[in-house]
Amino acid sequence: MDFAEPEHVVALRETIRRFLAREMPPAEAQRWDREDKFPRPVFDKLAALGVTGSTVPEEYGGTGRDILATMVAIEELGRRSFPLAVAFINCACYGGMNILECGSEKQKRELLPKLAAGKMWFAYGLTEPDVGADLASVRTTAARKGDTVVINGAKRFCTGSDIAEYIYLLVKSDPTAPRYQNLSFVLVPPKARGVTLTRMDTMGLRGFPSFDVTFDDVEIPAENIVGGEAGWNKGWPMLAGPTLGVEKLEVAAIGVGIADAAVDDAWAYSEQRQQFGKPVSSYQAIRHMLADAKTKVHAARLMLYHAAWLADRNENCDVETSMTKLFVTETAKSVVLDCQTVMGAYGYAHGFDMERYVRDVLLLPIIGGSSSIQRNNIANRLGLPR
Ligand SMILES: Cc1cc2nc3c(=O)[nH]c(=O)nc-3n(C[C@H](O)[C@H](O)[C@H](O)COP(=O)(O)OP(=O)(O)OC[C@H]3O[C@@H](n4cnc5c(N)ncnc54)[C@H](O)[C@@H]3O)c2cc1C
């Protein structure tokens, strides 16, 4: 058993930290959040470092499929900027990882080099107005018409679809086939005729908004079916396999990043803030909260890296990824709320990062399969009788 972080991962972490210190210092992260704008110029410089190729093999223009490195990149970006971390995911994971696992050879040759270079993003179109956790029930339809596919329906919370090249869209492709055999993924450009985007307002993740997206007789070439002809009606295995498996870890990696940043801030604040003639760090209530927070982040990180290690070895890790998503995101939420408590009123005030961490961390146990859904997965997969 070797817990040493590989050299290339240490180098990646340091590269991203140096990059963020230069291009996205805390005051800038606050400004982008306040202005509710996506830091596109910063992302473009980040992509130029080559980090977005970490899910793509070298033969397709990447640096090799490396889940651990990908999680460390997300963690480091998440420490400073939720929108940068999510943009990285939309590119390297929603794009790179899915096309590598599910795309046809033609799609791999065409799309992976652009995704690896950080020049193309995907948005996820899974959720619908009446469909949340029960994704097999999506109602957006795709019908074959000659060598095109016609899409009708509506998606909700389609995050980043305004700037994505393609929406990675889950559709019902066969109205008569049994459940789980009637779904496909298609690539729909948000600019296609008949696609309408309406911005939604949410509590956190400012600068990277979600959209209601409607599809009104949207016609796309059949070559946009993910996996080509062989991918038609194979959407469920694509979704249940690589797509949601590693997505759970991506959300957990953001959680480790945000929680770690919150502990650093609260720790430093407790050393400086004096009350009753002493730093508040001298009071046991504060010391224990910070010691617990450090311990929880350490445990969360170990769990994340272990699951990433399993995924890197292509081992079946459905249970471990669900446990990681559940534990890490719930832990991150409780750690950030404790750190906010340590900072008292300043944990609630604009001008400090803590209030942003709180807004952002609350999202993590909801997306990518809620905590209840992860508990269901764990109990079901471990064979607990119903
Ligand atoms: C900011 C933001 C960004 C998002 N980005 C995207 C995106 O880019 N693409 C996308 O497709 N979606 C996105 N989503 C949607 C997100 O993934 C949804 O939260 C998810 O689809 C679940 O739907 P729901 O939250 O409506 O919950 P529902 O599924 O409606 O569940 C409601 C409640 O019931 C519980 N519940 C449901 N079923 C069960 C069950 N079987 N057992 C126990 N409890 C259950 C849930 O845990 C939850 O507490 C985003 C959401 C937000 C808020």
The ligand as a Tripos MOL2 file, in Angstrom:
@<TRIPOS>MOLECULE
LIG
   53    58     1     0     0
SMALL
NO_CHARGES

@<TRIPOS>ATOM
      1 C1        -27.0470   24.7590   -9.4760 C.3       1 LIG1
      2 C2        -27.4840   23.4600  -10.1010 C.ar      1 LIG1
      3 C3        -26.8140   23.0090  -11.2260 C.ar      1 LIG1
      4 C4        -27.2340   21.8350  -11.8380 C.ar      1 LIG1
      5 N1        -26.6340   21.4550  -13.0180 N.ar      1 LIG1
      6 C5        -27.1510   20.4330  -13.7250 C.ar      1 LIG1
      7 C6        -26.6710   20.1280  -15.0390 C.ar      1 LIG1
      8 O1        -25.7270   20.7760  -15.5310 O.2       1 LIG1
      9 N2        -27.2850   19.1500  -15.7440 N.ar      1 LIG1
     10 C7        -28.3110   18.4260  -15.2400 C.ar      1 LIG1
     11 O2        -28.8210   17.5450  -15.9170 O.2       1 LIG1
     12 N3        -28.8010   18.6710  -13.9850 N.ar      1 LIG1
     13 C8        -28.2530   19.6570  -13.2360 C.ar      1 LIG1
     14 N4        -28.7510   19.9470  -11.9840 N.ar      1 LIG1
     15 C9        -29.8620   19.1580  -11.4700 C.3       1 LIG1
     16 C10       -29.4320   18.2240  -10.3660 C.3       1 LIG1
     17 O3        -28.5990   17.2240  -10.8430 O.3       1 LIG1
     18 C11       -30.7280   17.7210   -9.7060 C.3       1 LIG1
     19 O4        -30.6560   18.1770   -8.4270 O.3       1 LIG1
     20 C12       -30.9490   16.2670   -9.7720 C.3       1 LIG1
     21 O5        -31.3320   15.9600  -11.0750 O.3       1 LIG1
     22 C13       -31.9990   15.7570   -8.7940 C.3       1 LIG1
     23 O6        -33.2400   16.3660   -9.0060 O.3       1 LIG1
     24 P1        -33.9890   17.1680   -7.8620 P.3       1 LIG1
     25 O7        -32.9730   17.9270   -7.0750 O.co2     1 LIG1
     26 O8        -35.1090   17.9170   -8.4620 O.co2     1 LIG1
     27 O9        -34.5180   16.0940   -6.8620 O.3       1 LIG1
     28 P2        -35.7190   14.9690   -6.9330 P.3       1 LIG1
     29 O10       -35.1990   13.8280   -7.6760 O.co2     1 LIG1
     30 O11       -36.9570   15.6370   -7.4010 O.co2     1 LIG1
     31 O12       -35.7980   14.6480   -5.4150 O.3       1 LIG1
     32 C14       -36.3780   15.4940   -4.4230 C.3       1 LIG1
     33 C15       -35.9880   14.9710   -3.0400 C.3       1 LIG1
     34 O13       -36.4350   13.6110   -2.9060 O.3       1 LIG1
     35 C16       -35.3340   12.7590   -2.6780 C.3       1 LIG1
     36 N5        -35.5260   11.5130   -3.4340 N.ar      1 LIG1
     37 C17       -35.8500   11.3680   -4.7430 C.ar      1 LIG1
     38 N6        -35.9250   10.0780   -5.0720 N.ar      1 LIG1
     39 C18       -35.6260    9.3660   -3.9640 C.ar      1 LIG1
     40 C19       -35.5190    7.9740   -3.6670 C.ar      1 LIG1
     41 N7        -35.7320    7.0340   -4.5920 N.pl3     1 LIG1
     42 N8        -35.1680    7.6170   -2.4020 N.ar      1 LIG1
     43 C20       -34.9310    8.5560   -1.4460 C.ar      1 LIG1
     44 N9        -35.0330    9.8860   -1.6660 N.ar      1 LIG1
     45 C21       -35.3710   10.2900   -2.9150 C.ar      1 LIG1
     46 C22       -34.0900   13.5060   -3.1360 C.3       1 LIG1
     47 O14       -32.9310   13.1050   -2.4260 O.3       1 LIG1
     48 C23       -34.4840   14.9380   -2.8180 C.3       1 LIG1
     49 O15       -34.2030   15.2080   -1.4600 O.3       1 LIG1
     50 C24       -28.3210   21.0960  -11.2960 C.ar      1 LIG1
     51 C25       -28.9510   21.5370  -10.1370 C.ar      1 LIG1
     52 C26       -28.5500   22.7190   -9.5480 C.ar      1 LIG1
     53 C27       -29.2990   23.1900   -8.3250 C.3       1 LIG1
@<TRIPOS>BOND
     1     1     2 1
     2     2     3 ar
     3     2    52 ar
     4     3     4 ar
     5     4     5 ar
     6     4    50 ar
     7     5     6 ar
     8     6     7 ar
     9     6    13 1
    10     7     8 2
    11     7     9 ar
    12     9    10 ar
    13    10    11 2
    14    10    12 ar
    15    12    13 ar
    16    13    14 ar
    17    14    15 1
    18    14    50 ar
    19    15    16 1
    20    16    17 1
    21    16    18 1
    22    18    19 1
    23    18    20 1
    24    20    21 1
    25    20    22 1
    26    22    23 1
    27    23    24 1
    28    24    25 2
    29    24    26 1
    30    24    27 1
    31    27    28 1
    32    28    29 2
    33    28    30 1
    34    28    31 1
    35    31    32 1
    36    32    33 1
    37    33    34 1
    38    33    48 1
    39    34    35 1
    40    35    36 1
    41    35    46 1
    42    36    37 ar
    43    36    45 ar
    44    37    38 ar
    45    38    39 ar
    46    39    40 ar
    47    39    45 ar
    48    40    41 1
    49    40    42 ar
    50    42    43 ar
    51    43    44 ar
    52    44    45 ar
    53    46    47 1
    54    46    48 1
    55    48    49 1
    56    50    51 ar
    57    51    52 ar
    58    52    53 1
@<TRIPOS>SUBSTRUCTURE
     1 LIG1         1 GROUP 0 **** ****
